[in-house]
Amino acid sequence: MSEPEITTISEKGQVIIPQKLRDMLGLTPETKLLVYGYGDTIIMKRLELPDVERELETLWDEIDKKSADKRKLTEDEILEEIQNYRKEK
């Protein structure tokens, strides 16, 4: 755990996260944070968003491999693949 830092809340309610902590945690502009209040404590946690584009590419690659015989997949087969992929995640 790092040494405590002091920051101030602006009139707009903004809080500056000290540079040392931003560097240590890899926080960059546009990083999304979840903010929780617990008693007199505020907890901020990075919001990890899935890479939907990469997941879709992987899904389509898997579908392409299964349809290598060049037959057209039915809608039910595509839905089944999507459900299987979601279960794996």
C-alpha positions in Angstrom: 0.0 0.0 0.0 1.3 3.5 -0.8 1.7 6.5 1.4 -1.4 8.6 1.8 -1.7 11.7 -0.3 -3.8 14.8 0.3 -6.2 16.3 -2.3 -9.0 18.9 -2.3 -12.5 18.8 -3.6 -13.3 21.7 -6.0 -16.5 23.8 -6.0 -17.8 21.5 -8.8 -17.1 18.4 -6.6 -14.0 17.4 -8.7 -11.2 15.5 -7.0 -7.6 15.4 -8.4 -6.0 12.0 -8.0 -2.3 12.7 -7.3 0.0 12.0 -10.2 2.0 9.3 -8.3 -1.2 7.3 -7.8 -2.4 7.8 -11.4 1.0 6.5 -12.7 1.0 3.6 -10.2 -2.5 2.5 -11.2 -2.2 3.3 -14.9 -5.1 5.9 -14.8 -5.3 8.0 -17.9 -7.7 10.7 -19.1 -11.1 9.1 -19.9 -10.5 6.2 -17.5 -13.9 5.3 -16.0 -14.2 4.8 -12.3 -16.9 3.2 -10.1 -17.4 5.3 -7.0 -18.7 3.8 -3.8 -19.5 5.5 -0.5 -19.1 3.4 2.7 -19.5 5.2 6.0 -16.9 8.1 5.9 -14.9 6.4 3.1 -15.0 6.9 -0.6 -13.8 4.0 -2.7 -12.9 4.4 -6.4 -12.4 1.4 -8.6 -11.4 1.2 -12.3 -14.4 0.2 -14.5 -13.2 -2.7 -16.6 -15.2 -2.7 -19.8 -15.0 -5.7 -22.1 -13.5 -5.3 -25.6 -16.7 -6.0 -27.4 -15.1 -5.6 -30.9 -12.5 -8.2 -30.1 -15.1 -10.6 -28.6 -17.2 -10.3 -31.8 -14.2 -10.9 -34.0 -13.4 -14.0 -32.0 -17.0 -15.2 -32.2 -17.2 -14.7 -36.0 -13.9 -16.5 -36.4 -15.3 -19.5 -34.5 -18.4 -19.4 -36.6 -16.4 -19.2 -39.8 -14.3 -22.3 -38.7 -17.4 -24.3 -38.1 -18.9 -23.3 -41.4 -15.7 -24.2 -43.3 -17.7 -26.6 -45.5 -19.3 -23.4 -46.9 -22.8 -24.4 -46.0 -24.9 -21.6 -44.7 -25.5 -21.6 -40.9 -29.0 -21.5 -39.7 -30.2 -18.8 -37.3 -30.5 -21.4 -34.6 -26.9 -22.5 -35.1 -25.7 -18.9 -34.9 -27.8 -18.3 -31.7 -26.4 -21.5 -30.2 -22.8 -20.4 -30.9 -23.5 -17.0 -29.2 -24.9 -18.8 -26.2 -22.0 -21.2 -26.0 -19.5 -18.3 -26.2 -21.3 -16.4 -23.4 -21.2 -19.4 -21.2 -17.5 -19.7 -21.7 -17.0 -16.1 -20.5 
